[in-house]
Amino acid sequence: MLIRSSGPIDETFHLLTLGHTCHYLFGTPQQFALFDPGLSSHCPMLLKRMESSAFPIKALEYIFITHLHADRIAGIPLLKRQNRKAVVVGNAAMQAKLSQDSFVREIYETDFALSKDFQVKVSEPALPYDEFKSLLKIDKVTTDSEIVNVQPNLQVRIVTAPGHTDHSLAYQILPQNFMIVDEGFGYYRGKDLAAPGGDWNQEEALKSIQKVSKIEVAALCFPEGGVLTGQLIRKHFQALAQNTSDLFSECLAAHQASISDEEIRASVLESFYTSEQADPVLQANMQASFEAMWKQILAKRS
């Protein structure tokens, strides 16, 4: 089944949705981890949802991030402002990128642009850039298969999963065997349709999917859309692999049949990357994935 509504997935794992964006809490009200806090404009409502679920910001121990896009990480400085003890977890590639002023400034500007569209009333003004930059950093560098203890019997295993970006991570929640992933694992759009999201490299994304598919996964936790459980997980992996293969082969066949690039491009956009959901974050992400996939399609046929 697909779980879309905010609430507990089990006793120590909660889904909080803001628009179409998913945020995950793991632990107990005394000590917990948050995955991908989102935009700065997500944070006021996210904090309210956390408090109403009895997860106070002061008990936030870890912030795990899947990749360095603004819609995943730009809220970190606001959270760190309220709890300086929270440890931001990532890998060495993330740490290196966040040391680059130009990269952080792009995150800052993208956050501002998307937050205007998100239409959430922000309780405080945006942070000045210098403060934003000082609070947006990796505190704990991890490596593949490393275990982070949130509590003695609640653990997070790091899974390197490049594809959506060159530095993407997935997180295996233990002992439940839930898997938190990024868009490299596709946009779920029904049991037979999965839109590829390997923006950096779709071939690497499929390798990451194959890697994760060999792990026992009881729930696949998407960055947008909800939590997938049961037999739909296997079906999603299969559909994503098939749709990706078909996408490249059918585009090549259409080109060889002298169908114009404009027609092929419009068909790909309509088939995979068009959504009726009004959430501007989802819309922006799907558009970005479409443009990235289109570049890969053109590159493969040249």
BASEPA-323993 format. One record per residue (C-alpha): z, x, y; residue number from 1; residue in three letters. Coordinates in nm, 2 decimals. Layout:
<pts>
> up  east  north  nr  rest
> Z  X  Y  NUM  Ala $
...
</pts>
This chain:
<pts>
> up  east  north  nr  rest
> 0.00  0.00  0.00  1  Met $
> -0.03  0.09  0.37  2  Leu $
> 0.29  0.08  0.57  3  Ile $
> 0.22  0.04  0.94  4  Arg $
> 0.55  -0.10  1.09  5  Ser $
> 0.83  0.10  1.23  6  Ser $
> 1.13  0.13  1.00  7  Gly $
> 1.28  0.31  0.70  8  Pro $
> 1.05  0.43  0.43  9  Ile $
> 1.36  0.52  0.24  10  Asp $
> 1.72  0.60  0.32  11  Glu $
> 1.65  0.93  0.49  12  Thr $
> 1.29  0.90  0.61  13  Phe $
> 1.19  0.67  0.89  14  His $
> 0.85  0.58  1.05  15  Leu $
> 0.84  0.51  1.42  16  Leu $
> 0.50  0.39  1.56  17  Thr $
> 0.40  0.40  1.92  18  Leu $
> 0.06  0.23  1.96  19  Gly $
> -0.13  0.37  1.67  20  His $
> 0.05  0.70  1.67  21  Thr $
> 0.31  0.78  1.40  22  Cys $
> 0.63  0.98  1.43  23  His $
> 0.85  1.06  1.14  24  Tyr $
> 1.23  1.12  1.12  25  Leu $
> 1.39  1.29  0.82  26  Phe $
> 1.76  1.32  0.77  27  Gly $
> 2.06  1.12  0.88  28  Thr $
> 2.21  1.02  1.22  29  Pro $
> 2.43  1.33  1.20  30  Gln $
> 2.14  1.58  1.16  31  Gln $
> 1.77  1.51  1.14  32  Phe $
> 1.42  1.65  1.19  33  Ala $
> 1.13  1.50  1.40  34  Leu $
> 0.77  1.56  1.32  35  Phe $
> 0.51  1.57  1.60  36  Asp $
> 0.68  1.41  1.90  37  Pro $
> 0.35  1.32  2.07  38  Gly $
> 0.26  1.30  2.44  39  Leu $
> 0.52  1.33  2.72  40  Ser $
> 0.45  0.96  2.78  41  Ser $
> 0.55  0.88  2.42  42  His $
> 0.89  1.03  2.47  43  Cys $
> 1.08  0.76  2.67  44  Pro $
> 1.00  0.49  2.41  45  Met $
> 1.04  0.74  2.12  46  Leu $
> 1.39  0.82  2.24  47  Leu $
> 1.47  0.45  2.27  48  Lys $
> 1.34  0.39  1.92  49  Arg $
> 1.54  0.68  1.79  50  Met $
> 1.86  0.56  1.95  51  Glu $
> 1.81  0.21  1.83  52  Ser $
> 1.77  0.35  1.48  53  Ser $
> 2.10  0.54  1.52  54  Ala $
> 1.93  0.88  1.56  55  Phe $
> 2.06  1.03  1.88  56  Pro $
> 1.87  1.31  2.05  57  Ile $
> 2.18  1.54  2.03  58  Lys $
> 2.16  1.53  1.65  59  Ala $
> 1.80  1.65  1.65  60  Leu $
> 1.80  1.98  1.46  61  Glu $
> 1.43  2.05  1.40  62  Tyr $
> 1.09  1.96  1.55  63  Ile $
> 0.81  2.03  1.30  64  Phe $
> 0.45  2.03  1.43  65  Ile $
> 0.13  1.99  1.23  66  Thr $
> -0.10  2.14  1.49  67  His $
> -0.13  2.22  1.86  68  Leu $
> -0.31  1.93  2.02  69  His $
> -0.16  1.76  2.32  70  Ala $
> -0.11  1.43  2.14  71  Asp $
> 0.11  1.60  1.89  72  Arg $
> 0.32  1.85  2.09  73  Ile $
> 0.32  1.78  2.47  74  Ala $
> 0.64  1.58  2.44  75  Gly $
> 0.83  1.88  2.31  76  Ile $
> 0.94  2.01  2.66  77  Pro $
> 1.10  1.67  2.75  78  Leu $
> 1.29  1.67  2.42  79  Leu $
> 1.40  2.03  2.46  80  Lys $
> 1.52  1.95  2.81  81  Arg $
> 1.76  1.71  2.66  82  Gln $
> 1.85  1.91  2.35  83  Asn $
> 1.80  2.29  2.39  84  Arg $
> 1.94  2.35  2.04  85  Lys $
> 1.65  2.17  1.87  86  Ala $
> 1.44  2.43  1.67  87  Val $
> 1.06  2.40  1.70  88  Val $
> 0.90  2.50  1.37  89  Val $
> 0.54  2.63  1.33  90  Gly $
> 0.35  2.93  1.20  91  Asn $
> 0.25  3.26  1.35  92  Ala $
> -0.09  3.14  1.47  93  Ala $
> 0.08  2.86  1.67  94  Met $
> 0.32  3.10  1.82  95  Gln $
> 0.03  3.33  1.93  96  Ala $
> -0.16  3.04  2.09  97  Lys $
> 0.14  2.92  2.28  98  Leu $
> 0.18  3.26  2.43  99  Ser $
> -0.15  3.22  2.61  100  Gln $
> -0.12  3.07  2.96  101  Asp $
> -0.47  2.92  2.95  102  Ser $
> -0.40  2.74  2.62  103  Phe $
> -0.07  2.59  2.74  104  Val $
> -0.23  2.48  3.07  105  Arg $
> -0.50  2.30  2.88  106  Glu $
> -0.23  2.12  2.68  107  Ile $
> -0.05  2.03  3.00  108  Tyr $
> -0.36  1.89  3.17  109  Glu $
> -0.47  1.70  2.86  110  Thr $
> -0.12  1.55  2.83  111  Asp $
> -0.15  1.43  3.19  112  Phe $
> -0.49  1.27  3.13  113  Ala $
> -0.40  1.09  2.81  114  Leu $
> -0.06  0.98  2.94  115  Ser $
> -0.23  0.80  3.23  116  Lys $
> -0.43  0.60  2.98  117  Asp $
> -0.14  0.53  2.75  118  Phe $
> 0.02  0.29  3.01  119  Gln $
> 0.38  0.35  2.92  120  Val $
> 0.63  0.34  3.20  121  Lys $
> 0.77  0.70  3.22  122  Val $
> 1.14  0.71  3.32  123  Ser $
> 1.11  1.05  3.48  124  Glu $
> 0.83  1.25  3.65  125  Pro $
> 0.62  1.50  3.46  126  Ala $
> 0.78  1.84  3.42  127  Leu $
> 0.65  2.11  3.65  128  Pro $
> 0.41  2.34  3.47  129  Tyr $
> 0.64  2.64  3.47  130  Asp $
> 0.92  2.45  3.30  131  Glu $
> 0.68  2.28  3.06  132  Phe $
> 0.55  2.62  2.95  133  Lys $
> 0.89  2.77  2.91  134  Ser $
> 1.00  2.49  2.68  135  Leu $
> 0.68  2.47  2.47  136  Leu $
> 0.72  2.75  2.22  137  Lys $
> 0.78  2.81  1.85  138  Ile $
> 1.14  2.89  1.77  139  Asp $
> 1.11  2.94  1.40  140  Lys $
> 0.80  3.10  1.24  141  Val $
> 0.73  2.99  0.89  142  Thr $
> 0.49  3.08  0.61  143  Thr $
> 0.32  2.89  0.33  144  Asp $
> 0.56  2.74  0.07  145  Ser $
> 0.87  2.83  0.27  146  Glu $
> 1.16  2.58  0.24  147  Ile $
> 1.35  2.47  0.55  148  Val $
> 1.68  2.29  0.48  149  Asn $
> 1.74  2.00  0.71  150  Val $
> 2.05  1.92  0.51  151  Gln $
> 2.17  2.07  0.18  152  Pro $
> 1.98  1.82  -0.03  153  Asn $
> 1.71  1.74  0.22  154  Leu $
> 1.43  1.99  0.25  155  Gln $
> 1.09  2.05  0.41  156  Val $
> 0.83  2.27  0.23  157  Arg $
> 0.57  2.43  0.45  158  Ile $
> 0.21  2.38  0.33  159  Val $
> -0.07  2.56  0.51  160  Thr $
> -0.36  2.31  0.55  161  Ala $
> -0.64  2.44  0.78  162  Pro $
> -0.93  2.21  0.86  163  Gly $
> -0.85  1.99  1.15  164  His $
> -0.76  2.31  1.33  165  Thr $
> -0.75  2.67  1.21  166  Asp $
> -0.36  2.67  1.22  167  His $
> -0.28  2.32  1.08  168  Ser $
> 0.03  2.26  0.86  169  Leu $
> 0.13  1.99  0.63  170  Ala $
> 0.49  1.92  0.53  171  Tyr $
> 0.62  1.82  0.19  172  Gln $
> 0.94  1.61  0.22  173  Ile $
> 1.19  1.68  -0.06  174  Leu $
> 1.32  1.54  -0.28  175  Pro $
> 1.10  1.23  -0.21  176  Gln $
> 0.76  1.42  -0.23  177  Asn $
> 0.63  1.25  0.08  178  Phe $
> 0.35  1.46  0.26  179  Met $
> 0.31  1.46  0.63  180  Ile $
> -0.05  1.56  0.73  181  Val $
> -0.28  1.58  1.03  182  Asp $
> -0.63  1.44  1.09  183  Glu $
> -0.78  1.70  0.86  184  Gly $
> -0.68  1.45  0.58  185  Phe $
> -0.91  1.19  0.73  186  Gly $
> -0.87  0.87  0.93  187  Tyr $
> -0.78  0.60  0.68  188  Tyr $
> -0.99  0.29  0.74  189  Arg $
> -0.95  0.09  0.42  190  Gly $
> -0.94  0.19  0.06  191  Lys $
> -1.31  0.28  0.04  192  Asp $
> -1.36  0.43  0.38  193  Leu $
> -1.21  0.76  0.50  194  Ala $
> -1.35  0.92  0.82  195  Ala $
> -1.35  1.30  0.80  196  Pro $
> -1.13  1.48  1.06  197  Gly $
> -1.19  1.84  0.98  198  Gly $
> -1.27  1.92  1.34  199  Asp $
> -1.24  2.30  1.30  200  Trp $
> -1.41  2.32  0.96  201  Asn $
> -1.47  2.04  0.72  202  Gln $
> -1.52  2.27  0.42  203  Glu $
> -1.17  2.42  0.49  204  Glu $
> -1.03  2.07  0.53  205  Ala $
> -1.16  1.97  0.19  206  Leu $
> -1.00  2.28  0.04  207  Lys $
> -0.67  2.18  0.19  208  Ser $
> -0.71  1.83  0.06  209  Ile $
> -0.78  1.97  -0.29  210  Gln $
> -0.47  2.19  -0.26  211  Lys $
> -0.24  1.89  -0.16  212  Val $
> -0.40  1.66  -0.42  213  Ser $
> -0.26  1.89  -0.69  214  Lys $
> 0.09  1.83  -0.56  215  Ile $
> 0.29  1.52  -0.66  216  Glu $
> 0.26  1.30  -0.35  217  Val $
> 0.46  0.97  -0.34  218  Ala $
> 0.35  0.89  0.02  219  Ala $
> 0.08  1.03  0.24  220  Leu $
> 0.21  1.01  0.60  221  Cys $
> -0.08  1.00  0.85  222  Phe $
> -0.06  1.10  1.22  223  Pro $
> -0.22  0.77  1.31  224  Glu $
> -0.22  0.44  1.12  225  Gly $
> 0.08  0.45  0.89  226  Gly $
> 0.20  0.57  0.55  227  Val $
> -0.01  0.54  0.23  228  Leu $
> 0.16  0.49  -0.11  229  Thr $
> 0.07  0.44  -0.47  230  Gly $
> -0.28  0.46  -0.62  231  Gln $
> -0.43  0.44  -0.27  232  Leu $
> -0.34  0.80  -0.21  233  Ile $
> -0.57  0.92  -0.49  234  Arg $
> -0.84  0.68  -0.39  235  Lys $
> -0.82  0.81  -0.03  236  His $
> -0.87  1.17  -0.14  237  Phe $
> -1.17  1.07  -0.36  238  Gln $
> -1.32  0.86  -0.08  239  Ala $
> -1.28  1.13  0.18  240  Leu $
> -1.45  1.39  -0.04  241  Ala $
> -1.73  1.16  -0.13  242  Gln $
> -1.78  1.04  0.23  243  Asn $
> -1.79  1.39  0.36  244  Thr $
> -2.05  1.50  0.11  245  Ser $
> -2.25  1.19  0.18  246  Asp $
> -2.22  1.23  0.55  247  Leu $
> -2.39  1.58  0.55  248  Phe $
> -2.65  1.50  0.28  249  Ser $
> -2.75  1.17  0.43  250  Glu $
> -2.78  1.31  0.78  251  Cys $
> -3.00  1.59  0.64  252  Leu $
> -3.22  1.34  0.45  253  Ala $
> -3.25  1.12  0.76  254  Ala $
> -3.36  1.43  0.96  255  His $
> -3.62  1.52  0.70  256  Gln $
> -3.75  1.16  0.71  257  Ala $
> -3.81  1.22  1.09  258  Ser $
> -3.54  0.98  1.20  259  Ile $
> -3.44  1.09  1.55  260  Ser $
> -3.11  1.27  1.62  261  Asp $
> -3.01  0.98  1.86  262  Glu $
> -3.04  0.73  1.57  263  Glu $
> -2.86  0.95  1.33  264  Ile $
> -2.58  1.02  1.58  265  Arg $
> -2.54  0.65  1.66  266  Ala $
> -2.52  0.57  1.29  267  Ser $
> -2.25  0.83  1.22  268  Val $
> -2.05  0.71  1.52  269  Leu $
> -2.06  0.35  1.42  270  Glu $
> -2.00  0.41  1.05  271  Ser $
> -1.70  0.64  1.08  272  Phe $
> -1.56  0.69  1.43  273  Tyr $
> -1.55  0.35  1.60  274  Thr $
> -1.23  0.15  1.60  275  Ser $
> -1.13  -0.18  1.74  276  Glu $
> -0.78  -0.04  1.81  277  Gln $
> -0.72  -0.01  2.18  278  Ala $
> -0.49  0.29  2.16  279  Asp $
> -0.63  0.56  2.39  280  Pro $
> -0.49  0.84  2.18  281  Val $
> -0.66  0.72  1.86  282  Leu $
> -0.98  0.66  2.06  283  Gln $
> -0.97  1.01  2.20  284  Ala $
> -0.90  1.17  1.87  285  Asn $
> -1.18  0.99  1.69  286  Met $
> -1.42  1.08  1.96  287  Gln $
> -1.32  1.44  1.94  288  Ala $
> -1.35  1.44  1.56  289  Ser $
> -1.69  1.28  1.59  290  Phe $
> -1.82  1.54  1.83  291  Glu $
> -1.68  1.82  1.61  292  Ala $
> -1.84  1.67  1.30  293  Met $
> -2.17  1.62  1.47  294  Trp $
> -2.18  1.99  1.56  295  Lys $
> -2.12  2.08  1.20  296  Gln $
> -2.39  1.84  1.08  297  Ile $
> -2.64  2.01  1.32  298  Leu $
> -2.52  2.36  1.22  299  Ala $
> -2.57  2.28  0.84  300  Lys $
> -2.93  2.17  0.87  301  Arg $
> -3.04  2.47  1.09  302  Ser $
</pts>
